[in-house]
Amino acid sequence: MTKKNFITLILSTIGGILFAVGMCMCLLPEWNAFNQGVVVAVIGALILLIMVMVRRKMSGKHIFVKLSGKTIGIILLSIAGALVLGAGMCMTMVWEGLMLPGIIVGIVGIVLLICLIPLCKGIKD
């Protein structure tokens, strides 16, 4: 394992756990820890952002991503795919009587997210 991959593994694990626990603290009323959850989630998100910058620096790239039309399109498609998939999950698990439409909406969200693979990596022979 390279040093770059090891540091990425450690930082992404710590950041991901903090972000997930913070979101649970915010969204579970039984915990009664909304304000603390926001703080923990923001710390987790900052660690994940630092991880991306450290990995790019260790790869010999610029720390910040250069924004182009393609990059903005990929960001918008990923946001739309995540929102559609999340809406489908809510339809099936939270809202009454929307199981089949929720499954269809969830599949559309998954397809949108799968479309990111050829956009980011390209199609090769």
C-alpha positions in Angstrom: 0.0 0.0 0.0 1.4 3.4 -1.0 1.7 6.2 1.5 -0.9 8.2 -0.5 -3.5 5.4 -0.3 -2.8 4.8 3.4 -3.3 8.5 4.3 -6.5 8.6 2.1 -7.8 5.5 3.9 -7.2 6.9 7.4 -8.6 10.4 6.6 -11.6 9.1 4.7 -12.5 6.6 7.4 -12.3 9.3 10.2 -14.2 11.9 8.1 -16.8 9.4 7.0 -17.5 8.2 10.5 -17.7 11.7 11.9 -20.0 12.8 9.1 -22.3 9.8 9.5 -22.5 10.0 13.3 -23.2 13.8 13.0 -26.0 13.1 10.5 -27.5 10.5 12.9 -27.3 13.0 15.8 -29.1 15.6 13.6 -31.8 13.3 12.2 -32.7 11.1 15.1 -35.0 13.0 17.5 -34.5 10.3 20.2 -30.9 11.4 20.6 -31.9 15.1 21.2 -28.5 16.3 19.9 -29.2 18.4 16.8 -26.8 21.2 17.5 -24.0 18.9 18.5 -24.7 16.8 15.4 -24.3 19.7 13.1 -20.9 20.5 14.6 -19.7 16.8 14.3 -21.0 16.5 10.7 -19.2 19.8 9.7 -16.0 18.5 11.3 -16.4 15.2 9.3 -17.0 17.1 6.1 -14.0 19.3 6.6 -11.8 16.2 7.2 -13.1 14.7 4.0 -12.3 18.0 2.1 -8.8 18.0 3.6 -8.4 14.4 2.5 -9.2 15.3 -1.1 -6.7 18.2 -1.0 -4.0 16.1 0.6 -4.5 13.3 -1.9 -4.3 15.7 -4.9 -1.1 17.2 -3.4 0.5 13.8 -2.9 -0.5 12.9 -6.5 1.4 16.0 -7.8 -1.8 17.8 -8.9 -3.1 21.2 -8.0 -4.9 21.2 -4.7 -8.1 22.7 -6.1 -10.0 21.1 -9.0 -10.0 23.2 -12.1 -13.7 24.0 -13.0 -14.7 23.4 -16.6 -18.0 22.8 -18.3 -17.5 19.1 -18.0 -16.7 19.3 -14.3 -19.8 21.4 -13.6 -22.0 19.0 -15.6 -20.6 16.0 -13.6 -21.3 17.8 -10.3 -24.9 18.7 -11.4 -25.5 15.1 -12.6 -24.2 13.6 -9.4 -26.4 16.0 -7.3 -29.5 15.2 -9.4 -28.8 11.4 -9.2 -28.3 11.5 -5.4 -31.5 13.5 -4.9 -33.6 11.2 -7.2 -32.3 8.1 -5.5 -33.0 9.6 -2.1 -36.5 10.6 -3.1 -37.1 7.0 -4.3 -35.9 5.7 -1.0 -38.2 8.1 0.9 -41.1 7.0 -1.3 -40.6 3.3 -0.5 -39.7 3.6 3.2 -41.4 6.7 4.6 -44.4 7.7 2.6 -47.4 5.4 2.6 -48.6 3.6 -0.6 -45.8 4.6 -2.8 -43.7 1.4 -2.9 -43.8 0.7 -6.7 -43.4 4.4 -7.8 -40.6 4.7 -5.2 -38.8 1.7 -6.7 -39.1 3.1 -10.2 -37.8 6.6 -9.0 -34.9 4.8 -7.2 -33.9 2.9 -10.3 -33.9 6.1 -12.3 -31.6 7.6 -9.6 -29.3 4.6 -9.8 -29.2 4.9 -13.6 -28.3 8.6 -13.3 -25.4 7.8 -11.0 -24.2 5.0 -13.2 -24.0 7.5 -16.1 -21.3 9.2 -14.1 -18.8 6.3 -14.8 -18.4 6.9 -18.5 -18.5 10.6 -18.0 -15.6 10.6 -15.5 -13.6 7.6 -16.8 -14.6 7.6 -20.5 -15.2 4.6 -22.7 -12.2 2.7 -23.9 -11.9 -0.1 -26.4 
